[in-house]
Amino acid sequence: MSRLAQTPRLKAHGTIVLKKLGQFLILLDNPPKLIAELLRQGANHRSRGLAPENFQALQHDLNELFVKICGPEFDIEAWDAVLTLVMTGIEEGLRQAKDKDAKYL
């Protein structure tokens, strides 16, 4: 966390990631729109060279962060289920973008 605070660009991206996560949470009541947004997010990250493993690592780090911030009363199982849904959708968007790219090679 100290590195995040000392690196303006990393801090800015972290803020964007958390805002986007908040947008995904709002869309939980609208599954078709949520799925479309998750797939789009994954496709957008394909050009940045990211892999599903990067999002799995992010999920792990977010779990640790929220447990640390919220304390022992935090329902990590429910939170992890939501994050799994989000990360799986993004990972699928990455895969679909990769498959689309492969068709043109």
TINU-257618 format. One record per residue (C-alpha): residue number from 1; residue in one letter; chain; y, x, z. Coordinates in Angstrom, 3 decimals, m for minus. Last residue first. Layout:
<rs>
R:num:residuo:cadena:v:u:w
R:NUM:A:A:Y:X:Z;
...
</rs>
This chain:
<rs>
R:num:residuo:cadena:v:u:w
R:105:L:A:m13.962:m3.819:m38.024;
R:104:Y:A:m12.568:m7.344:m38.224;
R:103:K:A:m15.451:m9.080:m36.464;
R:102:A:A:m15.293:m6.487:m33.684;
R:101:D:A:m11.736:m7.532:m32.786;
R:100:K:A:m12.860:m11.141:m32.296;
R:99:D:A:m15.722:m9.983:m30.088;
R:98:K:A:m13.317:m7.898:m28.014;
R:97:A:A:m10.911:m10.824:m27.699;
R:96:Q:A:m13.777:m13.076:m26.586;
R:95:R:A:m14.918:m10.510:m24.044;
R:94:L:A:m11.431:m10.067:m22.572;
R:93:G:A:m10.964:m13.832:m22.370;
R:92:E:A:m14.317:m14.087:m20.607;
R:91:E:A:m13.122:m11.486:m18.089;
R:90:I:A:m10.006:m13.571:m17.445;
R:89:G:A:m12.097:m16.683:m16.823;
R:88:T:A:m14.495:m14.786:m14.550;
R:87:M:A:m11.542:m13.343:m12.639;
R:86:V:A:m10.062:m16.768:m11.934;
R:85:L:A:m13.340:m18.411:m10.935;
R:84:T:A:m14.297:m15.436:m8.773;
R:83:L:A:m10.852:m15.558:m7.175;
R:82:V:A:m11.380:m19.207:m6.241;
R:81:A:A:m14.828:m18.507:m4.778;
R:80:D:A:m13.433:m15.456:m2.954;
R:79:W:A:m10.768:m17.611:m1.306;
R:78:A:A:m13.347:m20.146:m0.147;
R:77:E:A:m15.591:m17.419:1.265;
R:76:I:A:m12.664:m15.534:2.796;
R:75:D:A:m11.566:m18.483:4.912;
R:74:F:A:m8.799:m16.718:6.872;
R:73:E:A:m9.092:m17.246:10.617;
R:72:P:A:m9.841:m13.538:11.125;
R:71:G:A:m6.437:m12.362:9.933;
R:70:C:A:m4.105:m13.590:7.216;
R:69:I:A:m2.623:m10.270:6.082;
R:68:K:A:m5.739:m8.112:6.435;
R:67:V:A:m8.039:m10.805:5.056;
R:66:F:A:m5.588:m11.324:2.208;
R:65:L:A:m5.467:m7.638:1.330;
R:64:E:A:m9.227:m7.115:1.492;
R:63:N:A:m9.860:m10.055:m0.812;
R:62:L:A:m7.106:m8.901:m3.154;
R:61:D:A:m8.695:m5.444:m3.348;
R:60:H:A:m12.137:m6.830:m4.174;
R:59:Q:A:m10.707:m9.155:m6.812;
R:58:L:A:m8.732:m6.288:m8.327;
R:57:A:A:m11.908:m4.211:m8.540;
R:56:Q:A:m13.650:m7.067:m10.362;
R:55:F:A:m10.632:m7.294:m12.658;
R:54:N:A:m10.896:m3.628:m13.593;
R:53:E:A:m14.647:m3.962:m14.047;
R:52:P:A:m14.063:m6.616:m16.705;
R:51:A:A:m12.419:m3.943:m18.879;
R:50:L:A:m8.807:m3.064:m19.555;
R:49:G:A:m7.704:m1.212:m22.682;
R:48:R:A:m4.182:m2.607:m22.725;
R:47:S:A:m4.886:m4.476:m25.952;
R:46:R:A:m7.608:m6.424:m24.145;
R:45:H:A:m5.134:m7.469:m21.424;
R:44:N:A:m3.586:m10.215:m23.534;
R:43:A:A:m7.052:m11.612:m24.326;
R:42:G:A:m7.818:m11.886:m20.613;
R:41:Q:A:m4.557:m13.678:m19.897;
R:40:R:A:m5.169:m16.033:m22.805;
R:39:L:A:m8.653:m16.862:m21.528;
R:38:L:A:m7.260:m17.518:m18.048;
R:37:E:A:m4.461:m19.705:m19.427;
R:36:A:A:m6.839:m21.793:m21.561;
R:35:I:A:m9.226:m22.221:m18.635;
R:34:L:A:m6.404:m23.329:m16.348;
R:33:K:A:m5.110:m25.802:m18.945;
R:32:P:A:m8.536:m27.398:m19.319;
R:31:P:A:m9.143:m27.313:m15.529;
R:30:N:A:m5.933:m29.099:m14.437;
R:29:D:A:m6.100:m29.404:m10.648;
R:28:L:A:m6.764:m25.662:m10.317;
R:27:L:A:m3.583:m25.140:m12.352;
R:26:I:A:m1.430:m24.479:m9.272;
R:25:L:A:m3.821:m21.710:m8.280;
R:24:F:A:m3.464:m20.120:m11.719;
R:23:Q:A:0.322:m20.100:m11.350;
R:22:G:A:m0.009:m18.419:m7.957;
R:21:L:A:m2.231:m15.757:m9.509;
R:20:K:A:0.474:m15.189:m12.106;
R:19:K:A:3.028:m14.659:m9.354;
R:18:L:A:0.676:m12.240:m7.593;
R:17:V:A:0.088:m10.228:m10.769;
R:16:I:A:3.816:m10.151:m11.602;
R:15:T:A:4.656:m8.843:m8.124;
R:14:G:A:1.984:m6.161:m8.445;
R:13:H:A:3.489:m5.203:m11.797;
R:12:A:A:6.908:m4.750:m10.224;
R:11:K:A:5.450:m2.700:m7.367;
R:10:L:A:3.633:m0.472:m9.849;
R:9:R:A:6.857:0.094:m11.778;
R:8:P:A:8.865:0.746:m8.615;
R:7:T:A:6.395:3.256:m7.178;
R:6:Q:A:7.108:3.956:m3.502;
R:5:A:A:6.132:0.525:m2.160;
R:4:L:A:2.892:0.518:m4.122;
R:3:R:A:2.022:4.025:m2.934;
R:2:S:A:2.414:2.845:0.671;
R:1:M:A:0.000:0.000:0.000;
</rs>
